């Protein structure tokens, strides 16, 4: 256990990132120091998707929110491509709002 004045650090996360170190300055101000390795890729939730999984991704465009529901065709740090009923949809990371794995469609 650490006191409020001592920095706290834990072991590296799965992606190599370290949690920030909490410190108090001489004036008692609270500050956090990042311990993430330079050029380390942050934890990107969509990188847990696997090609072939059925997923849904909500993304924002200038005309509002949209959903891409279907099979993951490509998963990259910058985008995810989803095979929807209307064809492949490439969703850029900067537009993603949320996403998750979904069960197979109901059988008729």
TORPA-4810 file (N, C-alpha, C, O; in nm, 3 decimals):
<nodes>
NODE_1_0.085_-0.117_0.000_0.000_0.000_0.000_0.089_0.123_0.000_0.194_0.124_0.065_X
NODE_2_0.047_0.226_-0.073_0.131_0.345_-0.081_0.062_0.462_-0.013_-0.061_0.467_-0.003_X
NODE_3_0.143_0.554_0.034_0.087_0.675_0.095_0.052_0.773_-0.016_0.100_0.758_-0.128_X
NODE_4_-0.031_0.874_0.012_-0.067_0.971_-0.091_0.053_1.043_-0.152_0.047_1.087_-0.267_X
NODE_5_0.162_1.056_-0.076_0.278_1.128_-0.127_0.367_1.043_-0.217_0.446_1.096_-0.294_X
NODE_6_0.354_0.909_-0.207_0.445_0.825_-0.285_0.382_0.787_-0.418_0.261_0.764_-0.425_X
NODE_7_0.462_0.780_-0.525_0.408_0.741_-0.654_0.363_0.596_-0.651_0.420_0.513_-0.578_X
NODE_8_0.262_0.565_-0.730_0.216_0.428_-0.740_0.234_0.383_-0.883_0.200_0.455_-0.977_X
NODE_9_0.287_0.266_-0.901_0.302_0.208_-1.034_0.280_0.059_-1.022_0.316_-0.004_-0.923_X
NODE_10_0.220_0.005_-1.124_0.191_-0.137_-1.127_0.265_-0.198_-1.245_0.328_-0.125_-1.322_X
NODE_11_0.259_-0.329_-1.259_0.325_-0.396_-1.370_0.265_-0.356_-1.503_0.157_-0.298_-1.507_X
NODE_12_0.335_-0.387_-1.613_0.286_-0.349_-1.745_0.156_-0.421_-1.779_0.134_-0.535_-1.740_X
NODE_13_0.070_-0.350_-1.852_-0.055_-0.409_-1.899_-0.025_-0.503_-2.015_0.090_-0.513_-2.060_X
NODE_14_-0.129_-0.571_-2.064_-0.110_-0.666_-2.175_-0.050_-0.600_-2.297_0.028_-0.663_-2.370_X
NODE_15_-0.084_-0.472_-2.323_-0.033_-0.405_-2.442_0.100_-0.333_-2.418_0.147_-0.262_-2.506_X
NODE_16_0.159_-0.351_-2.301_0.288_-0.290_-2.270_0.277_-0.154_-2.206_0.378_-0.095_-2.166_X
NODE_17_0.155_-0.102_-2.196_0.137_0.030_-2.136_0.144_0.018_-1.984_0.103_-0.083_-1.927_X
NODE_18_0.194_0.121_-1.921_0.199_0.126_-1.776_0.092_0.225_-1.731_0.066_0.323_-1.801_X
NODE_19_0.031_0.202_-1.614_-0.064_0.300_-1.564_0.009_0.427_-1.524_0.129_0.424_-1.494_X
NODE_20_-0.063_0.542_-1.524_0.005_0.666_-1.486_0.051_0.664_-1.342_-0.006_0.592_-1.259_X
NODE_21_0.153_0.743_-1.311_0.204_0.756_-1.175_0.138_0.879_-1.114_0.145_0.988_-1.171_X
NODE_22_0.075_0.861_-0.998_0.012_0.972_-0.927_0.114_1.036_-0.835_0.181_0.967_-0.758_X
NODE_23_0.127_1.167_-0.842_0.219_1.240_-0.756_0.153_1.368_-0.707_0.061_1.420_-0.770_X
NODE_24_0.203_1.418_-0.596_0.162_1.550_-0.546_0.284_1.641_-0.555_0.394_1.606_-0.512_X
NODE_25_0.263_1.757_-0.612_0.371_1.854_-0.625_0.402_1.919_-0.492_0.333_1.894_-0.394_X
NODE_26_0.506_2.005_-0.487_0.543_2.072_-0.363_0.431_2.160_-0.308_0.423_2.183_-0.187_X
NODE_27_0.345_2.208_-0.396_0.234_2.293_-0.349_0.110_2.211_-0.316_0.004_2.267_-0.286_X
NODE_28_0.121_2.076_-0.321_0.009_1.989_-0.290_-0.079_1.960_-0.409_-0.177_1.887_-0.396_X
NODE_29_-0.047_2.017_-0.526_-0.128_1.993_-0.646_-0.109_1.848_-0.693_0.001_1.792_-0.684_X
NODE_30_-0.215_1.791_-0.743_-0.213_1.653_-0.790_-0.171_1.651_-0.937_-0.222_1.731_-1.016_X
NODE_31_-0.080_1.562_-0.974_-0.041_1.549_-1.114_-0.021_1.402_-1.147_0.016_1.322_-1.061_X
NODE_32_-0.045_1.368_-1.272_-0.023_1.231_-1.319_0.086_1.234_-1.425_0.090_1.322_-1.511_X
NODE_33_0.176_1.137_-1.416_0.284_1.124_-1.513_0.260_0.996_-1.591_0.247_0.890_-1.531_X
NODE_34_0.255_1.005_-1.723_0.232_0.888_-1.806_0.358_0.802_-1.808_0.469_0.852_-1.821_X
NODE_35_0.339_0.673_-1.794_0.453_0.581_-1.801_0.444_0.493_-1.925_0.518_0.395_-1.938_X
NODE_36_0.352_0.529_-2.019_0.340_0.451_-2.142_0.465_0.467_-2.225_0.517_0.578_-2.241_X
NODE_37_0.513_0.357_-2.277_0.632_0.361_-2.361_0.605_0.447_-2.484_0.495_0.444_-2.539_X
NODE_38_0.704_0.524_-2.528_0.684_0.604_-2.649_0.645_0.515_-2.766_0.698_0.405_-2.782_X
NODE_39_0.553_0.562_-2.845_0.503_0.493_-2.964_0.428_0.364_-2.933_0.402_0.284_-3.024_X
NODE_40_0.392_0.342_-2.806_0.313_0.223_-2.770_0.170_0.245_-2.820_0.114_0.353_-2.805_X
NODE_41_0.112_0.142_-2.879_-0.025_0.150_-2.927_-0.117_0.136_-2.807_-0.107_0.039_-2.732_X
NODE_42_-0.208_0.233_-2.787_-0.299_0.223_-2.673_-0.395_0.106_-2.693_-0.409_0.053_-2.803_X
NODE_43_-0.460_0.066_-2.585_-0.557_-0.043_-2.591_-0.674_0.002_-2.677_-0.746_0.095_-2.639_X
NODE_44_-0.694_-0.062_-2.790_-0.803_-0.028_-2.882_-0.909_-0.137_-2.872_-0.883_-0.251_-2.911_X
NODE_45_-1.027_-0.105_-2.821_-1.127_-0.208_-2.796_-1.161_-0.293_-2.918_-1.183_-0.413_-2.905_X
NODE_46_-1.165_-0.233_-3.037_-1.201_-0.309_-3.156_-1.093_-0.407_-3.199_-1.118_-0.494_-3.283_X
NODE_47_-0.972_-0.396_-3.144_-0.867_-0.492_-3.179_-0.893_-0.629_-3.115_-0.824_-0.725_-3.145_X
NODE_48_-0.994_-0.636_-3.027_-1.033_-0.765_-2.970_-1.123_-0.843_-3.065_-1.143_-0.963_-3.046_X
NODE_49_-1.179_-0.776_-3.167_-1.262_-0.845_-3.266_-1.172_-0.933_-3.352_-1.057_-0.900_-3.378_X
NODE_50_-1.226_-1.045_-3.396_-1.152_-1.134_-3.484_-1.224_-1.143_-3.617_-1.347_-1.135_-3.623_X
NODE_51_-1.148_-1.158_-3.723_-1.207_-1.174_-3.856_-1.299_-1.295_-3.852_-1.263_-1.400_-3.800_X
NODE_52_-1.419_-1.279_-3.906_-1.518_-1.386_-3.907_-1.623_-1.374_-3.798_-1.729_-1.436_-3.807_X
NODE_53_-1.596_-1.296_-3.694_-1.694_-1.279_-3.587_-1.806_-1.186_-3.634_-1.784_-1.097_-3.716_X
NODE_54_-1.926_-1.209_-3.582_-2.039_-1.120_-3.611_-2.033_-1.006_-3.509_-2.031_-1.029_-3.389_X
NODE_55_-2.029_-0.883_-3.560_-2.012_-0.766_-3.475_-2.108_-0.655_-3.520_-2.165_-0.660_-3.629_X
NODE_56_-2.123_-0.558_-3.433_-2.192_-0.435_-3.469_-2.105_-0.320_-3.422_-2.052_-0.322_-3.310_X
NODE_57_-2.089_-0.219_-3.507_-2.012_-0.100_-3.473_-2.100_0.022_-3.500_-2.154_0.038_-3.609_X
NODE_58_-2.114_0.106_-3.400_-2.184_0.234_-3.417_-2.079_0.339_-3.446_-1.977_0.348_-3.376_X
NODE_59_-2.104_0.419_-3.550_-2.009_0.523_-3.587_-2.083_0.650_-3.623_-2.200_0.648_-3.658_X
NODE_60_-2.011_0.762_-3.612_-2.071_0.894_-3.633_-2.018_0.955_-3.761_-1.897_0.963_-3.783_X
NODE_61_-2.111_0.999_-3.847_-2.078_1.076_-3.966_-2.145_1.212_-3.953_-2.216_1.237_-3.855_X
NODE_62_-2.123_1.300_-4.049_-2.179_1.435_-4.040_-2.331_1.436_-4.035_-2.391_1.529_-3.981_X
NODE_63_-2.396_1.332_-4.091_-2.543_1.327_-4.091_-2.601_1.248_-3.973_-2.722_1.227_-3.967_X
NODE_64_-2.517_1.205_-3.879_-2.567_1.137_-3.760_-2.498_1.004_-3.734_-2.391_0.975_-3.788_X
NODE_65_-2.562_0.922_-3.648_-2.507_0.791_-3.611_-2.553_0.683_-3.707_-2.665_0.686_-3.757_X
NODE_66_-2.464_0.587_-3.733_-2.493_0.474_-3.820_-2.443_0.347_-3.753_-2.355_0.352_-3.667_X
NODE_67_-2.499_0.233_-3.791_-2.456_0.102_-3.741_-2.410_0.016_-3.857_-2.473_0.014_-3.963_X
NODE_68_-2.300_-0.055_-3.838_-2.253_-0.155_-3.933_-2.265_-0.290_-3.862_-2.192_-0.316_-3.766_X
NODE_69_-2.356_-0.374_-3.909_-2.382_-0.505_-3.848_-2.347_-0.612_-3.949_-2.395_-0.611_-4.062_X
NODE_70_-2.262_-0.705_-3.908_-2.225_-0.815_-3.997_-2.098_-0.883_-3.951_-2.058_-0.873_-3.835_X
NODE_71_-2.035_-0.951_-4.044_-1.913_-1.027_-4.016_-1.791_-0.937_-4.034_-1.781_-0.864_-4.132_X
NODE_72_-1.698_-0.944_-3.939_-1.574_-0.867_-3.949_-1.488_-0.924_-4.062_-1.453_-1.042_-4.060_X
NODE_73_-1.455_-0.839_-4.159_-1.370_-0.879_-4.270_-1.224_-0.842_-4.247_-1.133_-0.913_-4.287_X
NODE_74_-1.205_-0.727_-4.180_-1.069_-0.677_-4.155_-1.070_-0.598_-4.025_-1.161_-0.518_-4.001_X
NODE_75_-0.971_-0.620_-3.941_-0.958_-0.550_-3.814_-0.817_-0.492_-3.809_-0.718_-0.565_-3.812_X
NODE_76_-0.808_-0.359_-3.801_-0.679_-0.290_-3.797_-0.686_-0.177_-3.695_-0.795_-0.136_-3.656_X
NODE_77_-0.571_-0.126_-3.650_-0.573_-0.016_-3.553_-0.644_0.109_-3.607_-0.697_0.188_-3.528_X
NODE_78_-0.647_0.127_-3.737_-0.706_0.248_-3.796_-0.850_0.231_-3.843_-0.919_0.331_-3.864_X
NODE_79_-0.898_0.108_-3.860_-1.032_0.086_-3.912_-1.077_-0.059_-3.892_-0.997_-0.147_-3.860_X
NODE_80_-1.206_-0.081_-3.912_-1.263_-0.215_-3.915_-1.353_-0.222_-4.037_-1.431_-0.129_-4.062_X
NODE_81_-1.344_-0.330_-4.115_-1.432_-0.349_-4.229_-1.532_-0.458_-4.194_-1.495_-0.566_-4.150_X
NODE_82_-1.661_-0.427_-4.215_-1.770_-0.517_-4.178_-1.847_-0.555_-4.303_-1.883_-0.468_-4.382_X
NODE_83_-1.873_-0.685_-4.322_-1.955_-0.733_-4.434_-2.101_-0.722_-4.392_-2.152_-0.807_-4.319_X
NODE_84_-2.169_-0.617_-4.438_-2.309_-0.596_-4.404_-2.397_-0.651_-4.517_-2.345_-0.693_-4.621_X
NODE_85_-2.528_-0.650_-4.497_-2.620_-0.696_-4.602_-2.608_-0.610_-4.728_-2.634_-0.658_-4.838_X
NODE_86_-2.570_-0.485_-4.711_-2.559_-0.394_-4.826_-2.420_-0.393_-4.887_-2.394_-0.317_-4.981_X
NODE_87_-2.330_-0.474_-4.835_-2.194_-0.479_-4.885_-2.095_-0.440_-4.778_-2.134_-0.405_-4.666_X
NODE_88_-1.966_-0.445_-4.809_-1.864_-0.412_-4.710_-1.869_-0.265_-4.669_-1.885_-0.176_-4.753_X
NODE_89_-1.853_-0.240_-4.539_-1.849_-0.104_-4.485_-1.720_-0.089_-4.407_-1.692_-0.166_-4.315_X
NODE_90_-1.641_0.010_-4.445_-1.516_0.039_-4.373_-1.545_0.151_-4.273_-1.586_0.260_-4.311_X
NODE_91_-1.522_0.122_-4.145_-1.547_0.219_-4.039_-1.412_0.266_-3.986_-1.336_0.188_-3.930_X
NODE_92_-1.383_0.395_-4.004_-1.257_0.451_-3.955_-1.260_0.463_-3.803_-1.364_0.492_-3.745_X
NODE_93_-1.148_0.441_-3.741_-1.137_0.443_-3.595_-1.182_0.577_-3.537_-1.247_0.580_-3.433_X
NODE_94_-1.150_0.685_-3.604_-1.185_0.817_-3.549_-1.336_0.842_-3.547_-1.381_0.934_-3.479_X
NODE_95_-1.415_0.762_-3.622_-1.560_0.781_-3.623_-1.633_0.682_-3.531_-1.753_0.698_-3.509_X
NODE_96_-1.563_0.582_-3.479_-1.627_0.479_-3.396_-1.676_0.536_-3.264_-1.606_0.611_-3.197_X
NODE_97_-1.799_0.499_-3.229_-1.857_0.539_-3.101_-1.856_0.421_-3.005_-1.815_0.435_-2.890_X
NODE_98_-1.901_0.306_-3.052_-1.902_0.184_-2.971_-1.913_0.064_-3.064_-1.940_0.077_-3.183_X
NODE_99_-1.891_-0.054_-3.008_-1.903_-0.177_-3.086_-1.898_-0.297_-2.994_-1.849_-0.290_-2.882_X
NODE_100_-1.952_-0.408_-3.045_-1.949_-0.530_-2.964_-1.973_-0.651_-3.054_-2.017_-0.638_-3.168_X
NODE_101_-1.943_-0.769_-2.999_-1.976_-0.894_-3.066_-2.126_-0.917_-3.048_-2.183_-0.882_-2.945_X
NODE_102_-2.189_-0.977_-3.148_-2.332_-1.005_-3.139_-2.357_-1.152_-3.177_-2.276_-1.211_-3.248_X
NODE_103_-2.469_-1.210_-3.129_-2.499_-1.348_-3.163_-2.538_-1.362_-3.310_-2.566_-1.263_-3.377_X
NODE_104_-2.539_-1.485_-3.360_-2.580_-1.508_-3.499_-2.723_-1.460_-3.522_-2.801_-1.450_-3.427_X
NODE_105_-2.758_-1.430_-3.647_-2.896_-1.386_-3.674_-2.993_-1.499_-3.643_-2.957_-1.617_-3.651_X
NODE_106_-3.117_-1.465_-3.608_-3.215_-1.569_-3.580_-3.246_-1.648_-3.706_-3.252_-1.592_-3.815_X
NODE_107_-3.266_-1.778_-3.691_-3.301_-1.859_-3.808_-3.451_-1.853_-3.830_-3.529_-1.848_-3.734_X
NODE_108_-3.491_-1.853_-3.954_-3.635_-1.839_-3.987_-3.704_-1.971_-3.993_-3.824_-1.977_-4.019_X
</nodes>
